[in-house]
Amino acid sequence: MRLTGGTSSRLGASWDGRGTNFALFSANAEKIELCLFDSQGRRELERIELPERTEDVWHCYLNDVSPGQLYGYRVHGPYAPERGHRFNSNKLLLDPYARRLAGRLVWSDAHFAYRTGSAREDLSFDRRDNARGMPKAVVVDETFNWGRREIRPHIPWEDTIIYEAHVKGLTQKREDVAPNLRGTYGGLSSPAMIDHLKRLGVTAVELLPIHGLIDDRILVEKKLVNYWGYNTIAFFAPETRYAQDNALDSFRTAVARLHDAGIEVLLDVVYNHTAEGNHMGPTLCFRGIDNASYYWLNRENPRYYDDFTGCGSSVNLTHPRVLQMVMDSLRYWVEVCHVDGFRFDLAPTLARGPNGFDRNHAFLNALRQDPTLATVKLIAEPWDLGLGGYQVGAFPSQWSEWNDRYRSAMRRYWSGEGSLIGDISSRMTASSDLFHHDNRATRASVNHITVHDGFTLADLFSYNEKHNEANGEDNRDGSSDNHSNNCGHEGPTDDPDIVALRRQLRKNQLACLLLAQGTPLILAGDEVANTQGGNNNAYCQDNETGWVGWEKLGTDDDFIGFIGHLTELRRRFGQIRCQRWLDGRRTDGTYGVLWLTPAAEEMKESDWKFPEGRFLAYVLGPMEPAQAPIFIVLNAAPEEIAFKMPVMSDYKAWQQVLNTTEAVQMPEQFASGAETKAPPRSVLAFAGAA
């Protein structure tokens, strides 16, 4: 027989070498049809009603379907938005478990389940067929030759240095990458980029979303796109726009090459919402399969969604099948694609229950217990837009979290604000006020100054105001709270004093980032003063604005060597990477950290309250007898400040290992107790010498 019932045990389309099993979850559907298409996705060849239903999974097995077959679903059921149901079998739907996509979405009114422009719009019903303009799922053969050399790096958390990048934007303008590879997975893993990452000393690339995505209609009509990719629709399929042919194999090849170089691959994943938007959005997948199961619906009026994300809807992980989909997706990327970890966009949404964020949520517990996911890195963006959505420091012990408190404090400090040394001391020592609980380690704090969302490092010191006019929203989008400092001139300038000051402040931020305890994250392009022209929300700018500009390679704004020196210092001084929380002076005379005044005396309570204080100095003690202490000095004041070298019985001198005001690091040595001066707006570091 060609058609049999198959199995419900594995969702999606699963080819076993002879035929393909199809399985789709829907608790409220009345009938589901599998639609097979020609190789171009233009002609629907046949519809096959799924004959079996097991625990709300509809399934069948076709013994003549092999890899390369294009398909979609039509799901029959009630169209009753007021009860939360939005079934419309006239709409071809993507398989939520699609491993590969073919074609792009071509926008038209046919993608909406209701008649656009009608009196009550989404309560009406549209009978147009949208199949011709829909991307199709593709049956795949998941086998892949990883080769004998491919070994996952398994970089310890304490050694991790993250580099956040966009697959296309990273290499689109990189001249030492082959033209046919620029902007692709192949470009990401090209010899030139791997050499660049190795010179920086980073250990992991964190990629902006690569799940299959949709460009919002409103952006397409403005001739823009959803460049960053936070509008995903296919949680198992690599985005095709970054590949020349087979996206799945292209991505896996890139992972293998990065692993060969000892570099991990982390994915920014968006499970909190989908590209279907709010109740007025299109019907492309989840909404038409089982709207009431996949999304948080308003309890008083299920016609509307509970929106914790600002994107119109929120995925409901309290439903066991929705939770299963997310867990299956995570395992797929680890087991089939060998990725090393994930950064979860708007993570509190994933752990919401009826009463808000829940630290004992089924999703968090499932991750804790899963043997596959227990070995990978988990990073939360610990806030969403719902009530009680700011949850920095609230995630379980196996998680790390983006620390926006570090970002804000360091931006304010190096932009010239005083009276922050108490806050800065916490941020430089892994923010124990936020994360020192429940057996969490210092790596819990992912420190960052810049990320994709916001100013680049160059723009942080070039603009006081955002300049997002190109986004087509009258500069209303993007944050207005940037703690930036244009150093006296808005935008580009040839003034040598301003240029020098901006360069100095960028170096200071990078130095603090890599000398601070916690996990550092560097934004791609900050090493070469990449600018977005003051646009702090370039999510739709797939052009010169959004791409990394490499024009300043080899100039005074090329900080690759400087960052490489900082990452080497981080490796040299284990107390910076230490996962234990610091203490002060101990009864045996040893210490974790000593906070010192400019006179090299241990700070008292009154010293922390020094009016407008901008000078902070401290010693991180050695972790082992043979290890040297490191003395770190931060001077954000616009004038030089005299200070003394610490006096310690075991160390007669201090060797300078960092001075951000020097173009070339000079290994000058100072005797214990010697007086010297911290230059204006500088970061200094010294190693104890016996």
Backbone hydrogen bonds, N-H to C=O, Kabsch-Sander energy under -0.5 kcal/mol:
donor,donor_aa,acceptor,acceptor_aa,energy
4,T,61,Y,-2.3
12,G,23,A,-2.7
14,S,12,G,-0.6
14,S,21,N,-2.7
15,W,13,A,-0.6
15,W,140,V,-0.5
16,D,19,G,-2.3
20,T,62,L,-2.5
21,N,14,S,-2.5
22,F,60,C,-3.0
23,A,12,G,-1.4
24,L,58,W,-2.6
26,S,56,D,-2.5
30,E,76,H,-3.3
31,K,76,H,-1.3
33,E,74,R,-3.1
34,L,48,I,-3.2
35,C,72,G,-2.9
36,L,34,L,-0.5
36,L,46,E,-2.3
37,F,70,L,-2.4
38,D,43,R,-2.0
41,G,38,D,-1.6
44,E,42,R,-0.5
45,L,36,L,-2.6
45,L,43,R,-0.7
46,E,36,L,-1.2
48,I,34,L,-2.8
50,L,32,I,-2.6
52,E,59,H,-1.6
54,T,57,V,-3.1
57,V,54,T,-1.6
58,W,24,L,-3.2
58,W,56,D,-0.6
59,H,52,E,-2.2
60,C,22,F,-2.1
61,Y,4,T,-2.7
62,L,20,T,-2.6
63,N,2,R,-2.0
63,N,61,Y,-0.5
65,V,62,L,-1.0
66,S,64,D,-0.5
68,G,139,V,-3.0
69,Q,66,S,-1.6
70,L,37,F,-0.6
71,Y,137,A,-2.4
72,G,35,C,-1.7
73,Y,93,L,-2.1
74,R,33,E,-2.3
76,H,31,K,-3.5
76,H,74,R,-0.5
80,A,78,P,-0.9
80,A,85,H,-1.5
83,R,80,A,-2.5
84,G,81,P,-1.5
85,H,80,A,-1.9
87,F,78,P,-1.6
91,K,88,N,-2.0
92,L,90,N,-0.6
93,L,73,Y,-2.8
94,L,284,L,-2.5
98,A,95,D,-2.2
102,A,136,K,-2.6
106,V,133,G,-2.7
107,W,105,L,-0.7
111,H,108,S,-1.5
112,F,109,D,-1.6
115,R,121,E,-0.5
116,T,114,Y,-0.9
118,S,115,R,-1.9
121,E,118,S,-0.7
123,L,120,R,-2.1
124,S,121,E,-2.8
126,D,113,A,-2.6
130,N,90,N,-1.1
133,G,130,N,-1.2
134,M,131,A,-1.5
136,K,102,A,-2.7
137,A,71,Y,-2.2
138,V,100,R,-1.9
139,V,69,Q,-2.6
142,E,140,V,-0.6
146,W,144,F,-1.1
151,I,149,R,-0.6
159,D,156,P,-1.3
160,T,157,W,-1.5
162,I,520,P,-2.5
163,Y,204,A,-2.3
164,E,522,I,-2.6
165,A,206,E,-2.4
170,L,166,H,-2.4
171,T,167,V,-0.7
171,T,168,K,-0.7
172,Q,168,K,-1.7
174,R,171,T,-1.7
175,E,173,K,-0.8
177,V,174,R,-1.4
181,L,178,A,-2.2
182,R,178,A,-1.1
184,T,181,L,-1.8
185,Y,242,Y,-2.4
187,G,181,L,-0.9
188,L,184,T,-2.0
189,S,185,Y,-1.4
190,S,187,G,-1.4
194,I,190,S,-2.6
195,D,191,P,-2.4
196,H,192,A,-1.9
197,L,193,M,-2.6
198,K,194,I,-2.3
199,R,195,D,-2.2
200,L,196,H,-1.8
201,G,197,L,-1.5
202,V,197,L,-1.3
203,T,161,I,-2.5
204,A,161,I,-1.6
205,V,264,E,-2.5
206,E,163,Y,-2.5
206,E,204,A,-0.5
207,L,205,V,-0.7
207,L,266,L,-2.8
208,L,165,A,-2.2
212,G,234,A,-1.1
212,G,237,A,-1.9
214,I,231,N,-2.1
216,D,214,I,-0.6
220,V,216,D,-2.4
221,E,217,R,-2.4
222,K,218,I,-0.7
222,K,219,L,-0.7
223,K,220,V,-1.7
224,L,219,L,-3.1
225,V,540,C,-1.1
227,Y,225,V,-1.8
227,Y,539,Y,-0.8
228,W,539,Y,-1.8
231,N,229,G,-1.2
233,I,212,G,-2.9
234,A,212,G,-1.8
235,F,96,P,-0.5
237,A,234,A,-0.6
239,E,210,I,-3.3
242,Y,239,E,-0.9
243,A,240,T,-2.0
247,A,245,D,-0.9
250,S,246,N,-2.5
251,F,247,A,-2.5
252,R,248,L,-2.2
253,T,249,D,-2.3
254,A,250,S,-1.8
255,V,251,F,-2.3
256,A,252,R,-2.4
257,R,253,T,-2.2
258,L,254,A,-2.3
259,H,255,V,-2.7
260,D,256,A,-2.2
261,A,257,R,-1.1
262,G,259,H,-2.0
263,I,258,L,-2.7
264,E,203,T,-2.9
266,L,205,V,-3.1
267,L,341,G,-2.1
268,D,207,L,-2.5
269,V,267,L,-0.7
269,V,343,R,-2.7
271,Y,269,V,-0.6
275,A,232,T,-1.6
277,G,274,T,-1.3
281,G,278,N,-2.4
283,T,111,H,-3.1
284,L,282,P,-0.7
288,G,285,C,-0.6
289,I,285,C,-1.4
290,D,286,F,-2.6
291,N,287,R,-1.0
293,S,290,D,-1.4
294,Y,290,D,-2.1
295,Y,291,N,-1.7
296,W,314,S,-2.6
297,L,295,Y,-0.7
298,N,304,Y,-2.7
304,Y,301,N,-2.3
306,D,296,W,-2.1
307,D,305,Y,-0.7
308,F,306,D,-0.8
315,V,272,N,-2.5
316,N,294,Y,-2.8
317,L,315,V,-1.0
319,H,316,N,-1.2
323,L,319,H,-2.6
324,Q,320,P,-2.3
325,M,321,R,-1.9
326,V,322,V,-2.0
327,M,323,L,-2.5
328,D,324,Q,-3.1
329,S,325,M,-2.3
330,L,326,V,-2.4
331,R,327,M,-2.5
332,Y,328,D,-2.3
333,W,329,S,-2.1
334,V,330,L,-1.5
335,E,331,R,-3.5
336,V,332,Y,-2.6
337,C,332,Y,-1.1
338,H,334,V,-0.7
339,V,333,W,-2.4
340,D,265,V,-2.9
341,G,265,V,-0.7
342,F,377,K,-2.6
343,R,267,L,-2.8
344,F,342,F,-0.5
344,F,379,I,-3.2
345,D,269,V,-2.5
345,D,343,R,-0.7
347,A,344,F,-0.9
347,A,381,E,-1.6
349,T,346,L,-1.5
350,L,347,A,-1.3
351,A,347,A,-0.7
351,A,348,P,-0.9
352,R,349,T,-1.2
353,G,356,G,-2.7
356,G,353,G,-1.8
358,D,351,A,-2.6
361,H,358,D,-1.8
365,N,361,H,-2.4
366,A,362,A,-2.6
367,L,363,F,-2.1
368,R,364,L,-1.8
369,Q,365,N,-1.6
370,D,366,A,-1.2
374,A,370,D,-1.5
375,T,372,T,-0.8
376,V,373,L,-1.2
377,K,340,D,-2.3
378,L,398,Q,-0.5
379,I,342,F,-2.4
380,A,400,S,-2.7
381,E,344,F,-2.2
383,W,381,E,-1.6
384,D,389,G,-0.5
385,L,308,F,-2.7
386,G,308,F,-0.7
389,G,386,G,-1.8
391,Q,382,P,-3.0
391,Q,389,G,-0.9
394,A,391,Q,-2.2
399,W,396,P,-1.8
400,S,378,L,-2.4
401,E,444,A,-3.5
402,W,380,A,-2.6
403,N,446,V,-2.4
404,D,402,W,-0.9
406,Y,403,N,-0.5
407,R,403,N,-1.4
408,S,404,D,-2.6
409,A,405,R,-2.2
410,M,406,Y,-2.5
411,R,407,R,-2.2
412,R,408,S,-2.4
413,Y,409,A,-2.4
414,W,410,M,-2.3
415,S,411,R,-1.1
416,G,413,Y,-1.2
417,E,412,R,-2.4
419,S,613,G,-0.8
420,L,613,G,-1.0
424,I,420,L,-2.9
425,S,421,I,-2.1
426,S,422,G,-1.3
427,R,423,D,-2.2
428,M,424,I,-2.4
429,T,425,S,-0.5
429,T,426,S,-0.8
430,A,427,R,-0.9
430,A,517,Q,-0.8
431,S,426,S,-2.9
434,L,431,S,-1.8
435,F,431,S,-2.0
436,H,432,S,-1.8
437,H,435,F,-2.1
440,R,437,H,-1.7
442,T,579,Q,-1.1
444,A,441,A,-1.9
445,S,442,T,-1.7
446,V,401,E,-3.1
446,V,444,A,-0.8
447,N,445,S,-1.0
447,N,519,T,-1.9
448,H,403,N,-0.5
449,I,521,L,-0.5
454,G,452,H,-0.9
458,A,530,N,-0.7
460,L,456,T,-1.9
461,F,457,L,-0.8
461,F,458,A,-0.7
462,S,459,D,-1.6
463,Y,459,D,-1.7
467,H,534,G,-2.7
471,N,468,N,-2.1
472,G,469,E,-1.9
473,E,468,N,-0.5
476,R,473,E,-1.9
482,N,480,S,-0.9
485,N,460,L,-2.4
489,H,486,N,-1.3
491,G,462,S,-3.7
491,G,489,H,-0.7
499,V,495,D,-2.6
500,A,496,P,-2.2
501,L,497,D,-2.3
502,R,498,I,-2.7
503,R,499,V,-2.1
504,Q,500,A,-2.3
505,L,501,L,-2.5
506,R,502,R,-2.0
507,K,503,R,-2.0
508,N,504,Q,-2.1
509,Q,505,L,-2.1
510,L,506,R,-2.2
511,A,507,K,-2.5
512,C,508,N,-2.6
513,L,509,Q,-2.4
514,L,510,L,-1.9
515,L,511,A,-1.5
516,A,512,C,-1.6
517,Q,428,M,-2.4
519,T,445,S,-3.2
521,L,447,N,-1.9
522,I,162,I,-3.0
524,A,164,E,-2.8
526,D,523,L,-2.1
528,V,525,G,-1.7
529,A,526,D,-1.0
530,N,525,G,-2.3
535,N,532,Q,-1.3
536,N,534,G,-0.6
539,Y,537,N,-0.9
541,Q,538,A,-1.5
542,D,540,C,-1.0
543,N,541,Q,-1.7
546,G,541,Q,-0.5
547,W,543,N,-2.3
548,V,169,G,-2.2
550,W,548,V,-0.6
553,L,550,W,-1.7
555,T,552,K,-2.1
558,D,555,T,-1.8
559,F,527,E,-3.6
559,F,557,D,-0.9
563,I,559,F,-3.0
564,G,560,I,-2.5
565,H,561,G,-2.0
566,L,562,F,-2.0
567,T,563,I,-2.8
568,E,564,G,-1.7
569,L,565,H,-2.2
570,R,566,L,-2.2
571,R,567,T,-1.8
572,R,568,E,-2.3
573,F,569,L,-2.4
574,G,572,R,-0.9
576,I,573,F,-1.7
577,R,573,F,-0.7
578,C,574,G,-0.7
586,R,590,T,-3.7
589,G,586,R,-1.8
592,G,583,D,-1.0
592,G,584,G,-1.1
593,V,583,D,-1.7
594,L,619,V,-1.9
596,L,594,L,-0.5
596,L,617,A,-2.6
597,T,601,E,-2.9
600,A,597,T,-2.4
603,M,595,W,-2.8
607,D,604,K,-0.7
608,W,604,K,-1.2
608,W,605,E,-0.5
609,K,605,E,-0.7
609,K,606,S,-0.6
610,F,607,D,-1.2
613,G,610,F,-2.2
616,L,634,L,-2.5
617,A,596,L,-0.7
618,Y,632,I,-2.2
619,V,594,L,-2.2
620,L,630,I,-2.6
621,G,592,G,-2.1
621,G,619,V,-0.6
627,Q,624,E,-1.6
630,I,620,L,-1.7
631,F,686,F,-3.1
632,I,618,Y,-3.0
632,I,630,I,-0.6
633,V,684,L,-2.7
634,L,616,L,-3.3
635,N,682,S,-2.7
636,A,614,R,-2.3
641,I,678,A,-1.9
643,F,676,T,-2.6
644,K,598,P,-2.6
645,M,674,A,-2.5
648,M,646,P,-0.6
648,M,651,Y,-0.8
651,Y,648,M,-1.5
652,K,689,A,-1.0
653,A,689,A,-2.0
654,W,670,F,-3.3
655,Q,687,A,-2.9
656,Q,654,W,-0.5
656,Q,668,E,-3.6
657,V,685,A,-2.9
658,L,685,A,-1.6
660,T,683,V,-2.1
662,E,659,N,-1.9
668,E,666,M,-2.5
670,F,654,W,-2.9
672,S,652,K,-2.6
673,G,645,M,-0.8
674,A,671,A,-2.3
676,T,643,F,-2.5
678,A,641,I,-3.0
681,R,637,A,-2.1
682,S,635,N,-2.1
684,L,633,V,-2.7
685,A,658,L,-2.0
686,F,631,F,-2.3
687,A,655,Q,-2.9
688,G,629,P,-2.3
689,A,653,A,-3.1
